[in-house]
Amino acid sequence: MTKRFSWGQVVLLVIALALAAVWLAPILWAVATSVKPETETTKIPLQWFGSEITFDAYALVLGTGGIVKWAINSTVTAVIVTFLTVLFSAMAAYGFARTQFRGQRALLALILAGIMVPPQVLIAPLFAEMVALGLVDTWWAIILPQVAAPLIVYILVKFFQDVPPELEQAAFVDGAGRWRVFFTIVLPLSRPVLAAVSIFTFITTWNNFLWPFLVSTDPNTMTLPVGLANVVQGTFGLRYAQIMASVVLAGLPLLVVFVMFQRQIVRGVAHTGLAGQ
Amino acid sequence: MTTTVAAPATAAPVATPKVRRGWTQHGMVFVAPFLLIYVAFLVWPTLLGFQMSLSSVNIAGGNNHFVGFGNYLEAFGDPRMWHSLWNTLVFTVLSTVPLVFLGLVFALLVHNLRFMQWLWRLSFFGPFLLPSAVVSILWLQMIYPAGYGLINGTLGTDVLWLGDPSVAMWSMVLTTVWWTVGFNFLLYLAALQSIPQHLYEAAAIDGATAWDKLRSITLPLLGRTTALIVVLQLVASLKVFDQIYLMTGGGPQDATRPIIEYAYDVGFTGYRTGYASAVSYILFALIVIVSLAQLRLFRKREEVAS
């Protein structure tokens, strides 16, 4: 690698730095506000730094308990949704890609058609269904509808169709059954694509708002976005340092995860997003 | 003995593909868990929603009478439905253009830079990872206010970003572009990385400038990706709800209320679940039309390609 200096690169770099600064500014402003003393958060003209850096707002927000509980709810529901979605979708995709059974084509068509159904238009019937099942205000009401993700099945069907069948056949000859082949050969071979769809599912579930907002009225089952949305209209009033501390606490985990697993996340999102091609 | 008489006739054709019969059962078992959840929580609600849209049912499940297409007829004569549908379409057009264009610009920029890839990706894609509630609270409380808000405070302006009916929709677009452009940016970046390098090398030998390469290699080869991104973006924008509901609640004076929020208001605040379902299914029809147009578009392209 020879590093070549060119004016073109310098110009691009300056433009990129300016745009990055604009794009990061709102997040940095939230962080800056969260560490100011409460009395200085609305000073005019704007000041990026207060008279001192204080973490009082964080202590107060964490002390009231809500946000920790919601973060746990969000983590648990997102982990369960991701695990079930990937497991069930991978099984189904394998069934479609590698086995034959009656009605297979019709079922696959039914699942592909579901990709077009936006969950947002189903809120009324889904809510009625949850009431009938007695699941409102439970984690299952949040989890189950999000596991019905036809796009993930579609992505995995396409992937399994491209895996050379020879690898499996060798195992069949050795007397391995379908399940053993699936769990010990197919799944390990698919680790990159499984990682990609897992990351995609986790991010969407962690950030989902409308549905969890409708089915959780009890602060004990609320996810982080829902709890936060309620807080804004409620208790913290106009204490901006505390509001911004909540915002930073709620936003930071995924940003930290992103910095750590950047390569995988970029690939995961690109892969899943481009699946329509 | 009578039982065994018929046996050879049926057993014979089954016996030969013995392995296959084993697969037959297994194939269904592999598909079953997903299928169960899919039918229960996607197929069934889709059918139920349509049935509800033909009824006068309320949120408690009462007053459940069949009204035919009465709800749809009412919706087509309901100025608030039209207004929220109009808002949704305006938002979709206003947001799709910059989201696709800036996504491309960011990707071209980052693709051609050799340093600090992590910084660009974090800056442009980072906001996409924030929950809608975080984004909305941040912009509502600290970015848009007059005086101490980041925009007005920095520029020394006094714009009522959320309070002025003629500005509020633009503010929704601005926040949305900041929040979600990173997704299109990543899709474009992946597409750029898959363009074979030798095309550029060949062009360089022919003495092509950077602008020539962009115009006659990069942009044409991104056509397919752009079509995909535009369709994905149209569908995503048509479904807008979170940030508008959380920042303006649909106001001021209904200037930003999208159709999903109207369905939510009618169904969950006004308790008219049947009518809300009809309003939802009008949007549903619109989204299906866009998706089907996408399918046709790509099929035609494939035919042309082959």
HADDOCK unambig.tbl for C-alpha pairs under 7 A between the chains (distance, minus, plus):
assign (segid A and resid 9 and name CA) (segid B and resid 113 and name CA) 6.73 0.50 0.50
assign (segid A and resid 12 and name CA) (segid B and resid 109 and name CA) 6.59 0.50 0.50
assign (segid A and resid 13 and name CA) (segid B and resid 113 and name CA) 6.97 0.50 0.50
assign (segid A and resid 16 and name CA) (segid B and resid 109 and name CA) 6.85 0.50 0.50
assign (segid A and resid 20 and name CA) (segid B and resid 120 and name CA) 6.54 0.50 0.50
assign (segid A and resid 20 and name CA) (segid B and resid 123 and name CA) 5.41 0.50 0.50
assign (segid A and resid 20 and name CA) (segid B and resid 124 and name CA) 6.79 0.50 0.50
assign (segid A and resid 23 and name CA) (segid B and resid 123 and name CA) 5.92 0.50 0.50
assign (segid A and resid 23 and name CA) (segid B and resid 124 and name CA) 6.43 0.50 0.50
assign (segid A and resid 23 and name CA) (segid B and resid 178 and name CA) 6.89 0.50 0.50
assign (segid A and resid 24 and name CA) (segid B and resid 123 and name CA) 5.60 0.50 0.50
assign (segid A and resid 30 and name CA) (segid B and resid 138 and name CA) 6.88 0.50 0.50
assign (segid A and resid 42 and name CA) (segid B and resid 148 and name CA) 5.13 0.50 0.50
assign (segid A and resid 43 and name CA) (segid B and resid 148 and name CA) 6.25 0.50 0.50
assign (segid A and resid 44 and name CA) (segid B and resid 147 and name CA) 6.28 0.50 0.50
assign (segid A and resid 44 and name CA) (segid B and resid 148 and name CA) 5.79 0.50 0.50
assign (segid A and resid 45 and name CA) (segid B and resid 153 and name CA) 6.52 0.50 0.50
assign (segid A and resid 46 and name CA) (segid B and resid 148 and name CA) 6.12 0.50 0.50
assign (segid A and resid 46 and name CA) (segid B and resid 153 and name CA) 5.86 0.50 0.50
assign (segid A and resid 46 and name CA) (segid B and resid 154 and name CA) 6.99 0.50 0.50
assign (segid A and resid 88 and name CA) (segid B and resid 33 and name CA) 6.15 0.50 0.50
assign (segid A and resid 88 and name CA) (segid B and resid 34 and name CA) 5.10 0.50 0.50
assign (segid A and resid 89 and name CA) (segid B and resid 34 and name CA) 6.22 0.50 0.50
assign (segid A and resid 91 and name CA) (segid B and resid 30 and name CA) 5.02 0.50 0.50
assign (segid A and resid 91 and name CA) (segid B and resid 31 and name CA) 6.21 0.50 0.50
assign (segid A and resid 92 and name CA) (segid B and resid 30 and name CA) 5.28 0.50 0.50
assign (segid A and resid 92 and name CA) (segid B and resid 31 and name CA) 3.94 0.50 0.50
assign (segid A and resid 92 and name CA) (segid B and resid 34 and name CA) 6.27 0.50 0.50
assign (segid A and resid 95 and name CA) (segid B and resid 27 and name CA) 4.71 0.50 0.50
assign (segid A and resid 95 and name CA) (segid B and resid 28 and name CA) 6.90 0.50 0.50
assign (segid A and resid 95 and name CA) (segid B and resid 30 and name CA) 5.20 0.50 0.50
assign (segid A and resid 95 and name CA) (segid B and resid 31 and name CA) 5.62 0.50 0.50
assign (segid A and resid 99 and name CA) (segid B and resid 23 and name CA) 6.09 0.50 0.50
assign (segid A and resid 99 and name CA) (segid B and resid 24 and name CA) 6.98 0.50 0.50
assign (segid A and resid 99 and name CA) (segid B and resid 27 and name CA) 5.16 0.50 0.50
assign (segid A and resid 100 and name CA) (segid B and resid 23 and name CA) 6.72 0.50 0.50
assign (segid A and resid 100 and name CA) (segid B and resid 24 and name CA) 5.73 0.50 0.50
assign (segid A and resid 100 and name CA) (segid B and resid 27 and name CA) 6.20 0.50 0.50
assign (segid A and resid 101 and name CA) (segid B and resid 24 and name CA) 4.69 0.50 0.50
assign (segid A and resid 101 and name CA) (segid B and resid 27 and name CA) 6.01 0.50 0.50
assign (segid A and resid 101 and name CA) (segid B and resid 28 and name CA) 6.52 0.50 0.50
assign (segid A and resid 116 and name CA) (segid B and resid 288 and name CA) 6.14 0.50 0.50
assign (segid A and resid 116 and name CA) (segid B and resid 291 and name CA) 6.60 0.50 0.50
assign (segid A and resid 121 and name CA) (segid B and resid 280 and name CA) 5.00 0.50 0.50
assign (segid A and resid 121 and name CA) (segid B and resid 281 and name CA) 6.62 0.50 0.50
assign (segid A and resid 121 and name CA) (segid B and resid 284 and name CA) 6.43 0.50 0.50
assign (segid A and resid 122 and name CA) (segid B and resid 45 and name CA) 6.40 0.50 0.50
assign (segid A and resid 122 and name CA) (segid B and resid 46 and name CA) 6.47 0.50 0.50
assign (segid A and resid 122 and name CA) (segid B and resid 49 and name CA) 6.58 0.50 0.50
assign (segid A and resid 124 and name CA) (segid B and resid 49 and name CA) 6.98 0.50 0.50
assign (segid A and resid 124 and name CA) (segid B and resid 267 and name CA) 6.95 0.50 0.50
assign (segid A and resid 124 and name CA) (segid B and resid 273 and name CA) 6.31 0.50 0.50
assign (segid A and resid 124 and name CA) (segid B and resid 277 and name CA) 6.36 0.50 0.50
assign (segid A and resid 125 and name CA) (segid B and resid 45 and name CA) 5.24 0.50 0.50
assign (segid A and resid 125 and name CA) (segid B and resid 48 and name CA) 5.87 0.50 0.50
assign (segid A and resid 125 and name CA) (segid B and resid 49 and name CA) 4.91 0.50 0.50
assign (segid A and resid 126 and name CA) (segid B and resid 45 and name CA) 5.52 0.50 0.50
assign (segid A and resid 145 and name CA) (segid B and resid 41 and name CA) 5.19 0.50 0.50
assign (segid A and resid 148 and name CA) (segid B and resid 37 and name CA) 5.87 0.50 0.50
assign (segid A and resid 148 and name CA) (segid B and resid 38 and name CA) 4.64 0.50 0.50
assign (segid A and resid 148 and name CA) (segid B and resid 41 and name CA) 6.53 0.50 0.50
assign (segid A and resid 148 and name CA) (segid B and resid 42 and name CA) 6.51 0.50 0.50
assign (segid A and resid 203 and name CA) (segid B and resid 129 and name CA) 6.94 0.50 0.50
assign (segid A and resid 207 and name CA) (segid B and resid 130 and name CA) 6.99 0.50 0.50
assign (segid A and resid 207 and name CA) (segid B and resid 131 and name CA) 4.35 0.50 0.50
assign (segid A and resid 207 and name CA) (segid B and resid 132 and name CA) 6.71 0.50 0.50
assign (segid A and resid 209 and name CA) (segid B and resid 242 and name CA) 6.86 0.50 0.50
assign (segid A and resid 210 and name CA) (segid B and resid 242 and name CA) 6.75 0.50 0.50
assign (segid A and resid 225 and name CA) (segid B and resid 131 and name CA) 6.26 0.50 0.50
assign (segid A and resid 225 and name CA) (segid B and resid 133 and name CA) 5.18 0.50 0.50
assign (segid A and resid 228 and name CA) (segid B and resid 133 and name CA) 6.65 0.50 0.50
assign (segid A and resid 229 and name CA) (segid B and resid 133 and name CA) 5.75 0.50 0.50
assign (segid A and resid 247 and name CA) (segid B and resid 134 and name CA) 5.37 0.50 0.50
assign (segid A and resid 247 and name CA) (segid B and resid 138 and name CA) 6.92 0.50 0.50
assign (segid A and resid 250 and name CA) (segid B and resid 134 and name CA) 6.97 0.50 0.50
assign (segid A and resid 251 and name CA) (segid B and resid 130 and name CA) 5.38 0.50 0.50
assign (segid A and resid 251 and name CA) (segid B and resid 134 and name CA) 6.62 0.50 0.50
assign (segid A and resid 254 and name CA) (segid B and resid 129 and name CA) 6.28 0.50 0.50
assign (segid A and resid 255 and name CA) (segid B and resid 126 and name CA) 6.36 0.50 0.50
assign (segid A and resid 255 and name CA) (segid B and resid 129 and name CA) 6.84 0.50 0.50
assign (segid A and resid 266 and name CA) (segid B and resid 186 and name CA) 6.79 0.50 0.50
assign (segid A and resid 270 and name CA) (segid B and resid 186 and name CA) 5.98 0.50 0.50
assign (segid A and resid 270 and name CA) (segid B and resid 187 and name CA) 5.11 0.50 0.50
assign (segid A and resid 270 and name CA) (segid B and resid 190 and name CA) 6.30 0.50 0.50
assign (segid A and resid 273 and name CA) (segid B and resid 187 and name CA) 6.92 0.50 0.50
assign (segid A and resid 274 and name CA) (segid B and resid 187 and name CA) 6.82 0.50 0.50
assign (segid A and resid 277 and name CA) (segid B and resid 228 and name CA) 6.93 0.50 0.50
